[in-house]
Amino acid sequence: MAYWNIWLPLVILAAYLVWKRVRMRRVQSLIAAPSTFIIDVRTRAEFASGANEKSLNIPLDELPVKIAQLDRRRPIVVCCASGGRSALAAAMLRNNGFAQVTNAGAWTNTCAC
């Protein structure tokens, strides 16, 4: 009897959990650095309901206009409500010459909330 159908999902889950933990450690170490710029791409209303005190709110639809004002030399961590909009923002920043961009996913990943 083949047990791969039982073990394979468990191995995949374990690998994902390890990857997520390593990624969050990287995000936390970046956020601790004073040179890191945290951009929260949620709407102004979402941002007002709770955010990391170190983050700057630039809603995703305003990012293309404000991208020229950002320092390309500083590391940037982007966040949103769940990770979808921040993934789009990270891609947008990378396509505009920003090399040090990290998607933190949910904004709660950027603080000890």
C-alpha positions in Angstrom: 0.0 0.0 0.0 1.3 3.4 -1.0 1.6 5.9 1.9 2.8 8.8 -0.3 -0.8 10.1 -0.4 -0.7 10.6 3.4 2.9 11.7 3.9 3.3 14.0 0.9 0.8 16.6 2.1 2.4 16.6 5.5 5.9 17.1 4.0 4.6 20.0 1.8 2.9 21.6 4.8 6.1 21.3 6.9 8.2 22.8 4.1 5.7 25.7 3.8 5.7 26.4 7.6 9.5 26.4 7.6 9.6 28.8 4.6 7.0 31.1 6.2 9.0 31.2 9.5 12.3 32.0 7.7 10.5 34.7 5.6 9.0 36.4 8.7 12.4 36.4 10.4 13.8 38.2 7.4 10.9 40.7 7.4 11.4 41.4 11.1 15.2 41.9 10.7 14.6 44.3 7.8 12.0 46.3 9.8 14.4 46.6 12.7 16.9 48.3 10.5 16.6 52.1 10.7 17.2 52.5 6.9 14.2 50.3 5.9 11.1 52.1 4.5 7.8 50.4 5.3 5.0 51.1 2.8 1.4 50.1 3.6 -0.6 50.0 0.4 -4.0 49.6 2.0 -6.7 52.3 1.6 -6.6 55.3 3.9 -9.6 54.0 5.8 -8.0 50.6 6.3 -4.7 52.2 7.4 -6.6 54.4 9.9 -8.1 51.3 11.5 -4.7 50.0 12.5 -1.1 50.1 11.2 2.5 49.9 12.1 3.6 53.2 13.5 6.7 53.2 11.3 4.8 52.7 8.1 3.8 55.2 5.5 0.4 54.8 3.8 0.6 55.0 0.0 -2.5 53.3 -1.3 -1.8 51.0 -4.2 -3.7 53.2 -6.7 -1.5 56.2 -5.7 1.8 54.3 -5.9 2.5 54.9 -9.6 2.3 58.6 -9.0 4.5 58.7 -5.9 7.0 56.1 -6.9 9.5 58.8 -8.2 9.6 60.3 -4.7 10.9 57.1 -3.1 14.6 56.4 -2.5 15.8 53.5 -4.6 18.8 52.9 -2.4 16.8 52.1 0.8 15.3 48.6 1.5 11.5 48.7 1.2 9.0 46.4 2.9 5.5 46.5 1.5 2.4 45.3 3.3 -1.4 45.4 3.0 -4.3 43.5 4.5 -3.5 40.0 3.3 -0.6 40.1 0.8 -2.3 40.5 -2.6 -2.0 44.2 -3.0 1.5 44.3 -1.5 2.6 41.6 -4.0 1.4 43.9 -6.8 3.2 46.9 -5.2 6.4 44.9 -4.8 6.3 43.9 -8.5 5.6 47.5 -9.5 8.6 48.8 -7.4 10.9 46.1 -8.8 9.8 47.0 -12.4 10.7 50.6 -11.6 14.3 49.8 -10.6 13.9 49.1 -6.8 16.2 46.2 -6.0 15.6 45.8 -2.3 11.9 45.1 -2.0 10.3 42.6 0.3 6.6 41.7 0.5 5.6 41.3 4.1 2.1 40.2 3.3 -0.4 41.3 5.9 0.5 44.5 7.8 0.3 42.6 11.1 3.5 40.9 10.0 5.3 44.2 10.3 4.7 44.8 14.0 4.2 43.0 17.3 0.4 43.8 17.3 
